């Protein structure tokens, strides 16, 4: 019996160490500046080519299907002069850093990045389709969404805001007094720093479903593009 207890304790310790190691080795994304596509890739984010791009090329169009095509240029070209490119990354565990501050990784279920026309490359005619951006292309906005256990997600969201240099007494009170147990929604916008941040948290079952709670953050470096 003692051997069994010792074995179980050893397994639990190993699992804890493995979890800590995974957390420590999670990719980190520096948000001190608008991240480039190359930096996003180094943070292990993977961006599949949107299906509509393949459709554009195959159909000889230059914009997303359904958009009128007045004065089309040569078939098979992606018009980057007026199109903001929105890419969705595969779910990933990612920590964020700014200046000397860094938080633990959060398992993001949804990561969307927008690249304004000024950051896109002229790819010309191509098939199969490829992304019209380079490793040096900067995002203008990032939208992140996570689902998880309520208490954990509250702490993770607060930690992420602190990394971004945001101090919100209202949020601190909401957390320290555990008001989130009774009032499961919190949202605010922080527009006076770079990046501008929109923060949303909800444990409302209508919003979070069976996922416990939902955390959403939008980071905005755009200058009216």
C-alpha positions in Angstrom: 0.0 0.0 0.0 2.8 2.4 0.9 4.5 1.6 -2.4 1.3 2.4 -4.3 0.9 5.7 -2.4 4.5 6.6 -3.1 4.0 5.7 -6.8 0.9 7.8 -7.1 2.7 10.7 -5.4 5.5 10.4 -7.9 3.2 10.4 -10.8 1.5 13.5 -9.5 4.8 15.3 -9.0 5.9 14.3 -12.5 2.7 15.6 -14.0 3.1 18.9 -12.1 6.6 19.3 -13.3 5.7 18.5 -16.9 2.9 21.0 -16.8 5.3 23.7 -15.4 7.8 22.8 -18.1 5.1 23.1 -20.8 4.1 26.5 -19.4 7.7 27.7 -19.3 8.4 26.6 -22.9 5.2 28.2 -24.3 5.8 30.7 -27.1 6.0 34.3 -26.1 4.8 37.3 -28.3 6.3 40.7 -27.7 3.6 43.4 -27.9 5.8 46.4 -27.3 5.2 47.1 -31.0 2.9 45.8 -33.7 4.1 42.3 -34.2 5.2 41.3 -37.7 4.1 38.2 -39.6 7.6 36.8 -39.0 7.3 37.4 -35.2 3.8 35.8 -35.2 5.3 32.7 -37.0 8.2 32.5 -34.5 5.6 32.5 -31.7 4.3 29.3 -33.3 1.1 30.8 -34.8 -0.1 29.1 -37.9 -2.2 30.9 -40.4 -3.9 28.8 -43.1 -4.5 30.5 -46.4 -8.2 31.6 -46.4 -10.4 29.5 -48.7 -11.7 32.6 -50.4 -8.3 33.5 -51.7 -8.1 30.2 -53.6 -11.6 31.0 -55.0 -10.5 34.4 -56.2 -7.5 33.1 -58.1 -9.4 30.1 -59.6 -12.3 32.4 -60.7 -10.0 35.1 -62.0 -11.2 37.7 -59.5 -9.3 40.2 -57.5 -11.5 40.6 -54.5 -13.5 38.5 -52.1 -16.5 36.8 -53.8 -19.7 38.8 -53.6 -17.9 42.2 -53.8 -18.6 44.1 -57.1 -15.7 44.0 -59.5 -15.7 47.3 -61.4 -12.7 47.8 -63.7 -11.0 44.6 -62.8 -7.2 44.5 -63.3 -5.6 41.4 -64.8 -7.3 38.1 -63.6 -5.7 36.3 -60.8 -4.3 39.4 -58.9 -5.1 40.2 -55.3 -6.1 43.9 -55.0 -4.2 45.1 -51.9 -4.8 48.8 -52.4 -8.1 48.8 -50.6 -8.4 45.5 -48.8 -7.5 44.9 -45.2 -6.4 41.3 -45.0 -7.8 39.4 -42.0 -6.2 36.1 -41.1 -7.3 33.5 -38.5 -4.7 31.5 -36.7 -5.1 28.0 -35.4 -5.7 27.7 -31.6 -2.5 28.2 -29.7 -1.1 28.5 -26.2 0.6 31.9 -26.1 2.2 34.2 -23.5 2.5 37.9 -24.1 5.2 40.3 -23.1 5.6 44.1 -23.1 8.7 45.9 -21.8 9.9 43.9 -18.9 6.5 42.4 -18.1 5.3 39.0 -19.1 2.4 36.8 -18.1 1.8 33.0 -18.2 0.5 31.5 -21.4 -3.2 31.5 -22.2 -4.8 28.9 -24.4 -6.3 31.1 -27.0 -9.1 29.4 -29.0 -9.3 32.2 -31.6 -6.6 34.6 -32.8 -7.4 37.0 -35.6 -4.9 39.4 -37.1 -5.5 42.2 -39.6 -2.9 43.6 -42.0 -3.7 47.0 -43.6 -3.1 47.6 -47.3 0.1 49.5 -46.6 1.6 46.3 -45.0 0.8 43.9 -47.8 3.0 42.7 -50.6 2.4 42.7 -54.3 2.3 39.0 -55.0 1.2 39.3 -58.7 -0.4 36.3 -60.4 -0.2 33.1 -58.5 -1.6 29.6 -58.0 -1.8 27.9 -55.6 -2.6 31.0 -53.6 -0.3 32.3 -51.0 -0.6 35.1 -48.4 0.1 38.6 -49.8 2.3 39.5 -46.9 6.0 39.2 -45.9 7.7 38.4 -42.7 8.2 42.2 -42.2 4.5 43.0 -42.5 3.0 44.5 -39.3 -0.5 43.8 -38.0 -2.8 46.7 -37.3 -5.1 44.8 -34.9 -5.1 41.4 -33.0 -8.3 39.9 -31.6 -7.8 37.1 -29.0 -10.5 34.9 -27.5 -10.2 32.2 -24.8 -12.6 29.9 -23.0 -12.0 28.2 -19.7 -12.7 27.8 -16.0 -14.1 31.1 -14.6 -11.6 31.8 -11.7 -8.6 30.9 -13.8 -9.7 33.0 -16.8 -10.4 36.0 -14.5 -6.8 35.9 -13.2 -5.3 35.3 -16.7 -7.2 38.3 -18.1 -6.1 40.6 -15.3 -2.5 39.5 -15.7 -2.6 40.1 -19.4 -3.9 43.7 -18.8 -1.1 44.3 -16.3 1.5 43.2 -18.9 0.1 45.8 -21.2 0.6 48.5 -18.6 -3.1 48.9 -17.7 -4.1 49.7 -14.2 -7.9 49.6 -13.6 -9.0 50.1 -10.0 -12.5 49.0 -10.9 -11.2 45.7 -12.3 -9.0 45.2 -9.3 -12.0 45.6 -7.0 -14.1 43.3 -9.1 -11.4 40.6 -8.7 -10.2 41.1 -5.1 -13.8 41.2 -3.7 -14.7 38.2 -6.0 -17.5 40.2 -7.5 -17.1 38.1 -10.6 -18.9 35.3 -8.7 -22.1 37.3 -8.7 -21.6 39.7 -11.6 -20.1 37.6 -14.3 -19.6 40.3 -16.9 -16.8 42.9 -17.1 -15.8 45.0 -20.1 -13.8 48.2 -20.6 -11.8 50.0 -23.2 -8.3 51.4 -22.6 -7.6 53.9 -25.4 -4.9 56.0 -23.9 -1.9 53.6 -24.4 -0.3 51.7 -27.2 -1.8 49.4 -28.2 -5.3 50.5 -27.5 -7.2 47.6 -25.7 -10.8 46.5 -25.6 -11.4 43.9 -22.8 -14.4 41.7 -22.3 -15.0 38.9 -19.8 -18.2 37.0 -19.3 -19.3 33.9 -17.4 -22.9 34.4 -18.6 -24.0 30.9 -19.8 -25.6 32.5 -22.8 -22.3 33.9 -23.9 -19.8 31.3 -22.6 -21.9 28.2 -23.2 -20.5 25.2 -21.6 -17.0 26.6 -21.6 -17.2 28.2 -18.1 -16.2 31.7 -19.2 -15.1 33.7 -22.2 -12.3 36.2 -22.4 -11.8 38.5 -25.3 -9.1 41.1 -26.0 -8.7 43.4 -29.0 -5.3 45.1 -29.4 -5.3 48.0 -31.8 -2.2 49.7 -33.2 -3.9 51.2 -36.2 -3.8 54.9 -37.1 -7.1 55.2 -38.8 -6.2 52.9 -41.6 
